[in-house]
Amino acid sequence: MSTASQLTQRRLFLVVLLTLLPWPAVWLGMYAIQSLAWTFVLYHGVCVLPAAIAGRHFWRGALRLPTARELATLLVTAAIALPLTVIVFRWTGSTFIDRAGVMSIVTARGFQARWLVPLGAYFVIVNSILEELFWRGTVLNALSRAPERFRRIGAVWTAGTFAARHYLAVRLLVRPGWAELTVAAIAGAGVFFSWVYRRSGSIVLPILWHAVVFDLPLILIFAAIVKA
């Protein structure tokens, strides 16, 4: 086996390992330590940020601002998605979320109502940036340089492990049976973010989609739960 082949396999193993590390990090924060703050520290600070920095050569060339047309499409989608999220949650939220149960879980892990705005800002801004630089900017690009048989499943693997990371948190916050459906929807969002990135050539665009059409609606739902 050639040295070049060995290096390729080692890099592939490292990338796969990186995609699996968020699972124990979130488990440790949410279940063992039972702290939202430590969950963010372990996931963002220990797993995602160092890998995104180390893999910056993959995505720094894609720091291109979206075109006017791309921004217009995003804004129109957001203008529809945000009020629709609020309306649907008001009508059907109790079907898949127990508001008292959610508050009990997050309060036990350190959440306080006065943290709603800063937590929302952190989640929408920091989480969306770090997750896209990690999952799409670093992992997806690294897998695109893997051997052919692995390269073809790069977007699927990235979306699947991206969604799997969310399962540990989602299963605590929704009623039984809804976690799997939610995670499937998150995986679909991951595929969409990969498509947006590949189509546009800009890592900034999936960051904006992630922040405005994915994370912001979740924060609006959480705000409605907190204020109920």
trRosetta pair geometry for C-beta under 8 A, 3 or more apart (Angstrom, degrees):
i j d omega theta_ij theta_ji phi_ij phi_ji
1 5 5.1 -116 -176 84 88 129
1 6 5.8 103 130 -58 115 91
2 5 4.5 97 59 6 83 102
2 6 7.0 -145 98 -5 45 85
3 6 5.6 -55 -149 36 34 113
3 7 6.3 35 154 -20 67 104
4 7 5.8 -55 -150 35 30 111
4 8 6.5 34 151 -22 64 105
5 8 5.6 -52 -150 33 34 114
5 9 6.5 30 154 -15 66 105
6 9 5.9 -57 -150 38 32 108
6 10 6.3 32 153 -20 65 107
7 10 5.6 -54 -146 37 32 113
7 11 6.3 32 156 -18 65 106
8 11 5.9 -57 -150 37 28 109
8 12 6.3 28 153 -19 63 107
8 146 7.1 125 -179 -140 96 54
8 147 6.5 90 152 -46 133 89
9 12 5.6 -53 -146 37 33 113
9 13 6.3 36 154 -20 65 104
10 13 5.7 -52 -149 35 31 112
10 14 6.4 33 152 -20 64 105
11 14 5.5 -52 -148 35 33 113
11 15 6.4 34 154 -20 66 103
11 142 6.9 -143 161 -171 105 109
11 145 7.8 -38 121 98 141 111
11 146 7.7 -156 100 -96 100 79
12 15 5.8 -52 -148 35 32 110
12 16 6.4 31 154 -16 65 105
12 143 7.8 83 -128 -113 80 63
12 146 4.9 89 -101 -124 111 113
12 147 7.3 -26 -69 8 150 89
12 150 6.2 38 -140 118 132 174
13 16 5.8 -56 -148 38 30 110
13 17 6.3 33 152 -21 64 107
14 17 5.6 -54 -148 36 31 114
14 18 6.4 36 152 -24 64 103
15 18 5.6 -51 -151 31 32 115
15 19 6.7 30 152 -18 63 103
15 139 6.0 132 -166 -137 99 70
15 142 4.5 -174 -104 118 136 136
15 143 6.1 175 147 -65 152 77
15 146 7.4 -113 46 -67 151 121
16 19 5.9 -56 -154 34 34 110
16 20 6.7 24 152 -14 65 110
16 157 7.9 -58 -111 174 82 138
17 20 5.8 -66 -152 40 33 107
17 21 6.4 48 153 -40 68 99
18 21 5.8 -39 -147 11 33 118
18 47 7.5 136 -162 -169 71 86
18 51 5.3 118 -151 -123 130 147
18 134 8.0 -150 158 -171 117 100
18 138 7.7 -85 136 123 154 123
18 139 6.5 -156 99 -93 121 102
19 22 7.5 -45 -177 14 35 104
19 139 5.8 96 -76 -136 102 140
19 157 7.0 12 -180 151 173 97
19 158 7.1 -117 -116 -113 133 52
19 161 4.0 30 171 139 111 166
19 162 8.0 -62 -151 -48 98 60
20 23 5.8 -41 -175 16 59 117
20 24 7.9 39 144 -2 77 95
20 161 6.8 -83 -72 -142 51 127
21 24 6.6 -61 -159 42 45 97
21 25 6.0 44 150 -22 75 114
21 47 4.8 174 114 -124 115 112
22 25 5.3 -64 -143 43 36 117
22 26 5.9 31 163 -17 74 106
22 43 5.7 52 -140 -135 89 90
22 47 5.1 137 -80 152 70 166
22 48 7.3 45 -87 -56 111 92
22 161 7.7 118 43 160 118 94
22 165 4.1 -10 117 -118 131 125
23 26 6.4 -60 -147 38 23 102
23 27 6.3 22 155 -17 61 111
23 164 6.4 -26 -84 128 111 106
23 165 6.1 -116 -72 -104 61 65
23 168 7.0 135 -149 -29 65 133
24 27 5.3 -55 -141 40 35 115
24 28 6.0 39 159 -24 69 104
25 28 5.9 -54 -150 33 26 110
25 29 6.5 17 155 -11 61 110
25 39 7.8 110 142 -153 79 56
25 42 4.1 179 -169 142 93 105
25 43 4.9 142 123 -81 126 60
25 46 6.1 -175 -124 75 130 120
25 47 5.0 -100 -28 -34 165 131
26 29 5.8 -59 -145 42 32 107
26 30 5.7 11 167 -2 71 116
26 39 6.0 45 -135 -153 61 99
26 42 7.2 -176 -66 94 35 117
26 43 5.6 42 -71 -76 81 119
26 165 6.0 129 -13 -170 147 78
26 168 4.8 139 119 67 119 140
26 169 6.4 -84 -176 -39 127 96
27 30 6.5 -65 -130 49 22 95
27 31 5.2 -28 -172 28 63 122
27 32 6.8 57 136 -11 72 101
27 168 5.5 -113 -77 -138 69 155
28 31 7.2 -53 -96 54 10 82
28 32 4.8 -34 -147 37 51 127
28 33 6.1 41 154 -4 69 103
28 38 7.7 -98 120 137 87 113
28 42 5.9 -161 77 -152 115 170
29 32 7.5 19 -19 49 12 85
29 33 5.6 -34 -133 50 36 117
29 35 6.1 -89 -167 68 75 73
29 36 7.6 70 159 -127 111 17
29 38 4.5 -173 -130 108 90 84
29 39 2.9 146 135 -89 140 61
29 40 7.5 150 -162 1 158 39
29 41 7.4 160 -104 50 128 80
29 42 4.8 -157 -52 31 118 132
29 43 6.8 -73 4 -24 152 96
30 33 8.0 49 8 57 13 79
30 34 6.9 28 173 -108 30 44
30 36 8.0 42 -99 -91 71 51
30 39 5.3 54 -54 -95 74 131
30 109 7.0 -19 -137 -117 59 148
30 168 5.8 149 52 139 148 109
30 169 6.0 -147 -94 -89 155 74
30 172 6.9 -149 176 -17 128 153
31 34 6.8 2 -162 -71 11 73
31 168 7.3 -89 -28 -175 115 116
33 38 4.7 -54 109 86 152 156
33 39 7.8 -167 69 -53 116 70
34 108 6.4 -53 173 134 121 94
34 109 5.2 -125 170 -104 68 81
35 38 3.9 64 83 17 119 107
35 39 6.4 -174 94 -16 61 81
35 109 5.5 168 -114 -168 20 79
35 110 5.3 40 -142 -11 73 136
36 39 5.4 -52 -149 30 33 117
36 40 6.7 30 155 -15 65 102
36 106 6.7 33 -59 -153 134 80
36 109 4.7 101 -33 130 82 111
36 110 5.2 -138 26 62 93 106
36 111 5.7 58 -3 -58 152 88
37 40 6.1 -58 -156 36 31 107
37 41 6.4 30 148 -19 65 108
37 110 5.9 -60 -6 101 100 158
38 41 5.2 -50 -142 38 39 115
38 42 6.0 35 159 -17 70 106
39 42 6.1 -58 -145 40 26 105
39 43 6.0 11 162 -6 64 115
39 109 7.6 12 -13 178 126 133
39 169 7.7 100 -175 -86 151 117
40 43 6.1 -61 -134 47 26 101
40 44 5.2 -5 180 13 68 119
40 45 7.3 67 133 -10 64 98
40 122 7.7 10 -144 144 153 133
41 44 6.9 -55 -112 55 13 88
41 45 4.6 -25 -165 25 54 134
41 46 6.9 53 141 -17 65 98
42 45 6.8 -13 -57 54 11 92
42 46 5.0 -26 -153 25 45 129
42 47 6.9 40 149 -11 60 102
43 46 7.2 27 -21 47 8 87
43 47 5.5 -40 -155 36 39 122
43 48 6.2 26 152 -11 66 113
43 165 7.6 112 -137 -176 123 125
44 47 7.4 -8 -47 53 7 82
44 48 5.1 -44 -132 47 41 121
44 49 5.8 52 162 -29 65 104
44 126 6.9 28 -143 146 151 113
44 127 7.2 -91 -87 -101 125 65
44 130 5.4 49 -139 121 94 169
45 48 7.8 26 -5 47 16 82
45 49 5.7 -11 -126 22 31 131
46 49 7.9 62 9 39 13 95
46 50 7.1 -20 -174 5 28 121
47 50 7.5 -131 157 39 8 96
47 51 6.6 -16 162 -3 52 122
47 134 7.8 55 128 -143 84 153
48 51 6.2 -74 -152 42 25 106
48 52 6.0 20 161 -19 68 113
48 130 4.7 76 133 161 133 111
48 131 6.6 -47 -143 -86 145 48
48 133 7.8 99 170 76 96 93
48 134 4.4 -77 -150 -59 86 154
49 52 5.8 -58 -142 37 28 109
49 53 6.3 25 161 -17 64 107
49 130 5.9 -45 -74 -136 73 122
49 134 8.0 -60 -56 -67 26 118
50 53 5.8 -58 -148 38 31 110
50 54 6.1 27 156 -17 67 109
51 54 5.7 -55 -142 41 31 109
51 55 5.9 8 162 0 66 115
51 134 5.6 67 88 -130 114 97
51 138 5.7 143 142 126 94 166
51 139 7.9 25 149 -55 133 86
52 55 6.1 -67 -138 52 25 96
52 56 6.9 62 151 -71 59 74
52 59 7.8 -34 -159 34 83 140
52 130 6.2 -133 -17 -151 158 67
52 133 4.0 58 -146 122 129 112
52 134 4.7 -75 -66 -72 101 72
52 137 6.5 53 -138 81 91 126
52 138 5.5 -131 -108 -30 53 136
53 56 5.7 -12 -159 -38 35 112
54 138 7.8 67 76 -134 77 137
55 58 4.7 -13 167 11 93 121
55 59 7.1 56 125 1 90 100
55 134 7.9 104 51 -125 133 49
55 137 6.9 137 112 121 113 87
55 138 3.3 90 93 -128 153 107
55 139 7.9 50 148 -43 177 44
55 141 7.3 146 171 67 120 118
55 142 6.6 -68 -134 -52 133 117
56 59 6.4 -80 -151 52 43 85
56 60 5.1 45 164 -43 85 112
56 133 8.0 -6 -102 -172 69 115
57 60 6.5 -36 -112 18 26 111
58 137 5.9 128 100 160 106 68
58 138 5.3 127 54 -112 145 47
58 141 3.8 142 -173 93 120 147
58 142 6.3 -58 -96 -51 150 74
59 62 5.1 -65 -162 41 63 112
59 63 7.3 86 144 -49 78 80
59 133 6.0 -167 74 -142 164 72
59 136 7.8 92 -102 107 130 76
59 137 3.2 -3 -73 -161 151 106
59 138 6.5 -65 -19 -56 120 59
59 141 6.5 -158 -61 -13 78 153
59 203 4.9 48 -166 -56 112 159
60 63 5.9 -21 -164 -14 47 116
62 137 7.0 -157 59 -121 132 90
62 197 7.4 31 178 -164 151 92
62 201 6.0 -144 -129 165 94 57
62 202 5.7 162 176 -131 84 26
62 203 4.2 92 110 -17 117 95
62 204 7.7 -167 137 -8 80 73
63 202 7.7 53 -156 -150 10 74
63 203 6.4 -31 -80 48 50 106
63 204 6.4 82 -151 -44 49 105
64 200 7.8 -162 79 146 117 95
64 201 6.5 18 35 111 143 88
64 202 4.2 -101 70 -105 94 100
64 203 8.0 107 29 24 70 64
64 204 6.4 -136 74 16 44 118
65 202 7.2 -56 86 -144 6 142
65 204 6.0 -40 -110 77 36 163
66 70 3.8 -123 -175 92 110 127
66 71 5.0 139 102 -53 123 82
66 74 7.3 31 139 -9 171 138
66 200 6.8 -29 -117 -165 83 143
66 202 5.8 179 -80 94 64 161
66 204 6.1 -134 -33 98 82 109
66 205 4.7 108 -84 -88 112 95
66 208 6.8 -68 -20 22 140 151
67 70 4.6 97 51 6 77 102
67 71 7.0 -144 93 -2 40 87
68 71 5.8 -57 -148 40 30 110
68 72 6.2 34 153 -24 65 107
69 72 5.6 -52 -145 34 31 113
69 73 6.5 33 155 -20 63 103
70 73 5.9 -52 -151 33 31 111
70 74 6.5 31 151 -18 63 107
70 200 6.2 74 -115 -118 147 130
70 202 7.7 93 143 44 171 142
70 205 5.7 -60 167 -118 137 127
71 74 5.5 -55 -149 37 34 114
71 75 6.2 31 156 -18 68 107
71 208 7.9 -46 -113 141 73 164
72 75 5.8 -56 -144 38 30 109
72 76 6.3 29 157 -18 65 106
73 76 6.0 -56 -147 37 28 109
73 77 6.3 27 155 -17 63 109
74 77 5.8 -61 -151 38 28 111
74 78 6.2 26 154 -18 65 109
74 205 7.5 -147 -63 -155 135 82
74 208 5.8 6 -156 125 158 120
74 209 6.2 -116 -122 -83 109 74
74 212 6.5 79 171 68 105 145
74 213 7.3 -122 -156 -33 78 120
75 78 5.6 -53 -144 38 32 112
75 79 6.2 37 155 -24 65 105
76 79 5.6 -51 -147 32 31 114
76 80 6.8 22 154 -11 62 105
77 80 6.0 -64 -156 40 31 105
77 81 5.8 21 155 -17 71 116
77 213 5.7 -10 124 -97 115 135
78 81 5.6 -58 -129 42 31 106
78 82 5.7 29 174 -23 69 110
78 212 4.7 -41 -100 153 133 117
78 213 5.6 -111 -87 -76 77 82
78 216 7.7 30 -144 65 109 144
79 82 6.9 -40 -126 29 17 106
79 83 7.6 1 172 6 48 106
80 83 7.4 -80 -163 46 24 91
80 84 5.9 15 158 -16 64 126
81 84 5.7 -69 -143 44 25 113
81 85 6.1 34 160 -30 66 105
81 213 5.2 59 66 -139 167 83
81 217 6.1 -81 146 -64 102 134
82 85 5.8 -50 -150 25 27 113
82 86 7.0 22 154 -13 60 103
82 216 6.7 -33 -103 118 106 118
82 217 6.1 -143 -110 -85 56 86
82 220 6.8 126 -157 -31 82 161
83 86 5.6 -54 -152 36 40 112
83 87 6.2 38 153 -19 70 107
84 87 5.7 -55 -145 39 32 111
84 88 6.1 29 159 -17 68 109
85 88 6.1 -58 -143 39 25 106
85 89 6.2 22 159 -17 63 111
85 217 4.0 -156 -100 -148 168 112
85 220 5.9 98 107 77 127 134
85 221 6.6 -92 163 -54 110 96
86 89 6.0 -59 -147 38 26 109
86 90 6.4 26 156 -20 63 107
86 220 5.9 -77 -75 153 90 132
86 224 7.2 154 -134 -61 79 140
87 90 5.9 -57 -151 34 29 110
87 91 6.5 16 157 -10 64 111
88 91 5.9 -64 -149 42 30 106
88 92 5.8 -33 175 34 69 110
88 93 7.8 114 123 -55 61 76
89 92 7.0 -83 -124 60 20 69
89 93 4.1 45 -174 -70 67 114
89 220 7.8 176 13 116 154 95
89 221 5.2 -166 -105 -116 154 91
89 224 6.0 122 124 63 138 161
90 93 6.5 18 -70 -8 13 116
90 224 7.5 -116 -74 -159 76 150
92 95 4.8 -29 -180 11 80 126
92 96 7.3 33 141 6 91 97
93 96 7.1 -88 -164 50 37 79
93 97 5.3 -41 175 46 80 114
93 99 7.6 48 135 -60 119 102
93 221 7.3 172 -120 -149 121 99
93 224 7.3 -119 -102 111 167 135
93 225 8.0 -157 175 -76 139 88
94 97 6.8 -82 -109 66 25 68
94 98 7.7 59 -149 -96 65 45
94 99 7.5 -48 -100 -18 77 99
95 175 7.6 -113 141 24 43 142
96 174 5.2 -18 164 -156 90 103
96 175 5.4 -135 -154 26 41 103
96 178 4.3 124 -149 -114 106 160
97 101 8.0 -158 178 61 61 105
97 102 6.1 3 -173 -40 102 133
97 173 6.9 -14 -126 155 98 77
97 174 5.8 -61 -87 -117 69 63
97 175 6.7 -129 -73 -21 20 88
97 221 7.8 155 -31 172 168 116
97 225 6.9 -86 148 -95 139 126
98 101 3.6 44 97 17 116 121
98 102 6.5 162 83 -19 62 81
98 175 6.1 104 -24 -75 95 90
99 102 5.8 -53 -148 33 31 111
99 103 6.5 26 157 -15 65 106
99 225 4.9 -168 -135 -144 90 85
99 228 5.1 -42 -173 68 154 155
100 103 5.9 -57 -149 38 31 109
100 104 6.3 34 153 -22 65 107
101 104 5.6 -54 -148 34 31 114
101 105 6.4 29 155 -19 65 106
102 105 5.8 -58 -150 36 31 110
102 106 6.3 14 161 -7 68 109
102 173 5.3 52 -116 -146 98 79
102 225 5.4 -36 88 -179 143 147
103 106 6.3 -59 -138 44 29 99
103 107 5.7 30 162 -20 66 114
103 225 6.7 -167 -57 152 90 101
103 226 7.1 134 -101 -107 104 54
104 107 6.0 -58 -139 39 22 110
104 108 6.3 25 159 -21 60 110
105 108 6.0 -59 -152 34 25 111
105 109 6.7 6 154 -4 61 111
105 172 5.2 152 -165 160 152 110
105 173 6.6 -141 73 -87 152 67
106 109 5.7 -66 -150 47 36 104
106 111 4.0 -6 151 20 98 145
107 110 7.8 173 -171 33 28 11
107 111 5.6 -81 -85 63 40 87
107 112 7.7 80 -125 -83 76 47
111 115 6.2 -133 -156 62 66 131
111 119 7.5 15 -131 -73 98 167
112 115 5.1 94 65 -3 76 106
113 116 5.9 -12 -174 -30 51 111
113 226 5.7 146 -124 -178 86 116
115 118 5.7 -69 -159 56 62 101
115 119 4.8 61 145 -28 91 115
116 119 6.0 -63 -141 42 19 108
116 120 6.1 21 160 -22 61 111
116 222 7.6 -179 -142 122 94 103
116 223 6.0 99 -176 -109 127 82
116 226 5.6 -178 -97 98 132 171
117 120 5.7 -55 -144 35 27 112
117 121 6.4 25 158 -17 63 105
118 121 5.6 -53 -145 38 34 111
118 122 6.2 36 155 -20 66 106
119 122 5.6 -53 -146 37 31 112
119 123 6.1 30 155 -20 65 108
120 123 5.8 -56 -145 37 28 110
120 124 6.1 19 161 -12 66 110
120 219 4.2 99 -137 -158 100 135
120 222 7.5 -175 -90 75 98 124
120 223 7.0 16 -81 -61 141 110
121 124 6.1 -59 -140 42 27 104
121 125 5.8 1 170 4 66 117
122 125 6.6 -70 -134 50 19 92
122 126 5.0 -22 -169 24 64 123
122 127 7.0 75 137 -22 66 93
123 126 7.2 -33 -80 53 12 86
123 127 4.8 -4 -158 5 48 136
123 128 7.9 70 148 -24 50 84
123 215 5.6 -174 138 -174 92 121
123 218 7.6 -108 144 89 138 114
123 219 6.0 159 79 -77 132 116
124 127 7.0 30 -28 44 8 101
124 128 6.2 -5 178 -10 39 123
124 211 5.0 79 -180 -159 76 88
124 212 7.9 68 -162 -73 109 42
124 215 4.8 165 -109 114 60 124
124 216 5.4 54 -117 -75 123 75
124 219 6.1 -48 -55 -20 107 149
125 128 6.6 -74 -152 36 10 102
125 129 6.5 1 161 -11 55 114
125 211 6.7 45 -90 -129 37 129
126 129 6.0 -63 -148 39 27 107
126 130 6.0 14 164 -9 67 113
127 130 6.2 -63 -141 43 25 102
127 131 5.8 19 166 -16 65 114
127 215 6.1 149 84 -115 121 147
128 131 6.2 -57 -137 40 23 106
128 132 6.3 16 166 -12 61 112
128 207 5.5 108 142 -165 98 68
128 208 7.9 93 152 -80 139 15
128 210 4.1 156 -146 107 99 109
128 211 3.8 -107 8 -71 177 81
128 214 7.4 139 -107 68 109 111
128 215 5.3 -112 -62 -3 109 146
129 132 6.4 -69 -151 40 22 102
129 133 6.2 15 159 -13 64 113
129 207 5.5 36 -101 -146 55 124
129 211 7.8 27 -42 -65 68 119
130 133 5.9 -59 -142 41 29 108
130 134 6.0 22 160 -14 65 113
131 134 5.8 -63 -146 43 28 107
131 135 5.6 1 171 3 70 116
131 162 7.5 93 -174 -143 109 108
131 210 6.5 -166 78 -178 118 154
132 135 6.4 -56 -118 50 26 91
132 136 5.1 -21 -163 34 67 115
132 137 6.2 72 138 -18 65 103
132 193 6.8 -127 -114 -179 96 132
132 197 7.8 171 -165 -79 103 127
132 203 6.2 143 143 -178 112 90
132 206 5.1 162 -137 106 129 104
132 207 4.5 -137 46 -82 160 73
132 210 5.5 -154 -56 0 117 154
133 136 7.6 -30 -76 60 10 78
133 137 4.2 -30 -149 36 42 146
133 138 6.5 44 150 -18 60 100
133 203 6.8 70 -95 169 63 137
133 207 7.7 29 -41 -84 77 116
134 137 6.8 31 -8 51 13 95
134 138 5.3 -35 -147 34 36 121
134 139 6.4 33 153 -14 62 105
135 138 7.5 39 -8 50 9 82
135 139 5.3 -33 -146 36 36 126
135 140 6.6 47 146 -25 56 100
135 158 5.6 121 -179 -175 87 103
135 161 8.0 -174 -127 86 103 95
135 162 4.9 54 -135 -91 146 120
135 190 7.0 -87 158 -141 143 105
135 193 7.6 47 101 102 122 139
136 139 7.3 -13 -51 54 12 85
136 140 4.8 -10 -144 14 44 137
136 141 7.7 65 155 -24 48 87
136 158 7.0 98 -86 167 52 146
136 193 5.8 -114 -63 135 137 106
136 194 5.9 -166 -115 -96 102 63
136 197 4.8 174 -179 -50 134 164
136 203 6.5 163 104 -131 114 90
136 206 5.6 28 29 87 171 159
137 140 7.3 67 9 42 13 98
137 141 6.4 -20 170 -4 33 125
137 197 7.9 -138 -68 -144 57 144
137 203 4.9 43 -88 -130 105 141
138 141 6.3 -74 -147 42 14 104
138 142 6.1 11 162 -19 59 113
139 142 5.8 -59 -146 36 26 110
139 143 6.3 21 159 -15 64 108
139 158 5.2 145 113 -115 118 105
139 161 7.9 -125 178 71 159 131
140 143 5.9 -57 -148 38 29 108
140 144 6.5 35 152 -27 62 104
140 154 5.8 103 -148 154 63 110
140 155 6.5 41 -133 -94 110 60
140 158 4.8 5 -78 -79 86 164
140 194 5.7 -179 -121 -123 150 104
140 197 7.1 96 89 87 157 150
141 144 5.5 -49 -151 27 34 116
141 145 7.2 23 154 -11 61 103
142 145 6.1 -66 -163 37 36 104
142 146 7.3 54 140 -42 65 94
143 146 5.1 -28 -156 -2 49 122
143 150 6.5 -120 -161 140 87 98
143 151 6.4 151 150 -118 73 51
143 153 7.9 -90 173 86 133 61
143 154 3.4 154 117 -126 126 107
143 157 6.5 177 -125 65 160 128
143 158 6.7 -140 16 -50 149 107
144 151 5.8 68 -141 -144 37 98
144 154 5.6 25 -65 -97 61 178
145 151 7.5 144 15 -99 8 111
146 150 4.0 -63 124 89 134 123
146 151 5.2 -178 67 -64 83 74
146 154 7.1 161 29 -81 119 110
147 150 5.3 76 64 19 77 103
147 151 6.8 -141 97 -19 32 95
148 151 5.5 -54 -139 28 29 117
148 152 6.9 34 165 -27 62 99
149 152 6.7 -47 -160 18 27 111
150 153 6.4 -74 -162 45 42 95
150 154 7.1 73 143 -65 70 81
151 154 5.6 -18 -161 -30 42 117
153 156 4.8 -61 -166 50 74 114
153 157 5.2 76 132 -28 93 102
154 157 6.0 -59 -142 38 24 107
154 158 6.1 23 160 -18 63 110
155 158 5.8 -55 -144 38 28 112
155 159 6.2 24 158 -15 64 109
155 191 6.0 76 156 -128 108 71
155 194 4.3 149 -137 135 102 161
155 195 7.6 65 -150 -54 144 68
155 198 7.9 -48 -86 -28 128 139
156 159 6.0 -58 -145 40 28 106
156 160 6.0 27 157 -20 64 112
156 191 7.3 16 -96 -95 52 104
157 160 5.7 -56 -142 38 28 111
157 161 6.2 16 164 -8 65 109
158 161 6.5 -62 -144 42 23 99
158 162 6.0 29 155 -23 62 114
158 190 6.4 -167 117 168 80 118
158 194 6.2 119 82 -79 134 133
159 162 5.5 -57 -144 38 28 117
159 163 6.3 25 158 -17 65 107
159 187 4.8 88 149 -164 100 69
159 188 7.5 78 -176 -62 134 12
159 189 7.8 162 -145 74 103 50
159 190 3.1 152 -130 103 78 120
159 191 4.6 3 -87 -53 160 68
159 193 7.9 154 -98 45 93 96
159 194 6.5 -88 -56 -12 103 130
160 163 5.9 -58 -149 38 27 106
160 164 6.2 30 153 -24 64 108
160 187 5.8 28 -95 -130 48 118
160 190 7.6 -148 -23 83 29 152
161 164 5.3 -46 -139 33 36 116
161 165 6.7 49 157 -28 62 95
162 165 6.2 -51 -163 21 27 113
162 166 7.6 21 145 -14 57 104
162 186 7.1 -147 118 146 89 100
162 187 7.2 139 73 -109 92 56
162 190 4.3 147 72 -109 140 140
163 166 5.8 -58 -163 31 42 112
163 167 7.1 57 144 -42 69 92
163 183 4.9 109 167 -176 105 79
163 184 7.3 71 -173 -86 152 17
163 186 4.1 143 -121 98 90 103
163 187 3.7 -42 -37 -65 156 78
163 189 8.0 132 -84 48 100 90
163 190 5.9 -111 -42 -10 92 137
164 167 5.5 -32 -159 0 43 119
164 183 7.1 61 -89 -165 37 128
165 168 7.3 -52 180 18 39 103
166 169 5.9 -68 -165 47 53 103
166 170 5.3 48 146 -25 87 115
166 182 7.7 -120 126 127 123 102
166 183 6.0 173 82 -112 105 83
166 186 5.2 -100 45 179 155 174
167 170 5.6 -60 -134 41 30 110
167 171 5.9 33 169 -26 68 107
167 179 6.3 82 -151 167 76 111
167 183 4.9 15 -85 -93 90 141
168 171 6.6 -49 -144 27 20 109
168 172 7.6 16 153 -15 51 106
169 172 6.1 -65 -166 31 37 110
169 173 6.6 10 152 -7 71 119
170 173 5.9 -79 -150 44 34 103
170 174 6.0 -6 173 7 78 115
170 179 4.8 135 118 -138 103 85
170 182 5.0 -169 -168 97 142 138
170 183 6.1 -174 55 -60 158 88
170 186 7.8 -132 -56 -23 150 143
171 174 7.1 -64 -122 46 23 87
171 179 4.1 27 -92 -115 69 156
174 178 4.0 -111 150 88 129 121
174 179 5.5 167 63 -68 118 68
174 182 6.1 162 -12 -23 163 147
175 178 5.3 71 62 4 71 124
176 179 7.8 -37 -138 -2 34 101
177 180 7.2 -56 -170 27 37 104
177 181 7.5 25 145 -5 64 111
178 181 5.6 -61 -155 43 48 111
178 182 5.8 50 150 -25 78 108
179 182 5.7 -59 -149 38 30 112
179 183 6.2 27 156 -18 66 107
180 183 5.8 -54 -145 37 30 109
180 184 6.4 34 153 -22 63 104
181 184 5.6 -52 -150 33 32 114
181 185 6.6 33 150 -18 63 103
182 185 5.7 -55 -154 35 33 112
182 186 6.5 34 148 -20 66 104
183 186 5.3 -49 -147 35 38 115
183 187 6.5 44 150 -22 65 99
184 187 5.6 -49 -151 32 33 114
184 188 6.7 37 148 -19 62 102
185 188 5.5 -50 -153 34 36 115
185 189 6.6 40 147 -21 65 100
186 189 5.4 -48 -151 33 37 114
186 190 6.5 43 147 -23 64 100
187 190 5.4 -49 -152 31 36 116
187 191 6.7 38 150 -18 64 99
188 191 5.7 -49 -152 33 35 111
188 192 6.5 36 149 -19 65 105
189 192 5.4 -55 -151 37 35 115
189 193 6.3 37 152 -22 68 102
189 210 8.0 107 162 -110 116 73
189 214 5.7 106 -166 -110 145 126
190 193 5.7 -49 -145 33 32 111
190 194 6.6 33 154 -18 63 103
191 194 5.7 -55 -153 35 32 112
191 195 6.4 33 150 -20 65 105
192 195 5.5 -54 -149 36 33 113
192 196 6.3 35 153 -20 67 104
192 209 7.6 -130 126 147 107 147
193 196 5.6 -50 -146 35 33 113
193 197 6.3 34 153 -20 64 106
193 206 4.3 89 -162 -152 86 122
193 209 6.3 -175 -106 86 82 127
193 210 6.1 39 -109 -67 132 101
194 197 5.7 -56 -150 37 30 112
194 198 6.2 24 156 -14 66 109
194 206 7.8 53 -60 -105 23 152
195 198 5.9 -58 -143 41 29 106
195 199 5.9 24 161 -17 66 114
196 199 6.0 -60 -140 40 24 108
196 200 5.9 1 169 0 63 118
196 205 5.5 -142 157 118 110 112
196 206 4.7 142 88 -79 120 88
196 209 5.8 -5 142 1 179 156
197 200 6.5 -70 -137 47 19 94
197 201 7.8 88 172 -78 52 12
197 202 7.3 -127 -135 72 56 43
197 203 6.2 27 -132 -103 106 55
197 205 7.0 175 -90 70 51 100
197 206 4.7 -27 -61 -24 93 136
198 201 7.7 19 -173 -66 23 51
200 205 4.7 9 85 27 167 157
200 206 7.9 -178 42 -31 131 81
202 205 4.5 85 89 -8 109 104
202 206 8.0 167 100 2 71 75
203 206 6.5 -54 -160 41 46 101
203 207 6.5 53 145 -24 69 108
204 207 5.5 -60 -155 36 35 118
204 208 6.4 33 152 -20 69 105
205 208 5.8 -54 -150 34 33 109
205 209 6.5 31 153 -15 66 105
206 209 5.3 -51 -141 40 40 113
206 210 5.9 46 156 -24 69 104
207 210 5.7 -55 -148 36 27 114
207 211 6.3 23 155 -17 63 110
208 211 5.8 -56 -143 38 30 109
208 212 5.9 1 170 2 68 115
209 212 6.7 -68 -130 48 21 91
209 213 5.3 -31 -167 33 64 118
209 214 6.8 56 138 -11 68 107
210 213 7.6 -36 -77 54 8 78
210 214 4.9 -42 -153 41 45 132
210 215 6.2 40 150 -14 69 106
211 214 7.2 35 -2 50 10 87
211 215 5.4 -38 -137 42 36 120
211 216 6.4 52 153 -32 58 100
212 215 7.8 21 -18 50 15 82
212 216 5.4 -3 -144 6 33 136
213 216 7.3 17 -40 41 13 104
213 217 7.0 7 -176 -11 34 116
214 217 7.0 -83 -172 33 11 102
214 218 7.1 2 151 -12 54 113
215 218 5.6 -62 -155 37 37 113
215 219 6.4 35 153 -20 71 104
216 219 5.6 -53 -148 35 35 111
216 220 6.5 39 153 -21 66 101
217 220 5.4 -51 -148 33 36 114
217 221 6.5 38 153 -19 66 101
218 221 5.7 -51 -152 34 34 112
218 222 6.4 33 150 -17 65 106
219 222 5.5 -52 -144 39 35 112
219 223 6.2 41 153 -24 66 103
220 223 5.6 -49 -145 34 31 114
220 224 6.6 34 153 -20 62 102
221 224 5.8 -54 -154 33 32 112
221 225 6.6 32 149 -19 64 104
222 225 5.5 -53 -152 34 36 113
222 226 6.3 35 152 -20 68 105
223 226 5.7 -53 -145 36 33 111
223 227 6.1 16 161 -6 67 113
224 227 6.2 -64 -139 47 26 100
224 228 6.4 49 155 -51 62 98
225 228 5.8 -38 -152 0 29 120
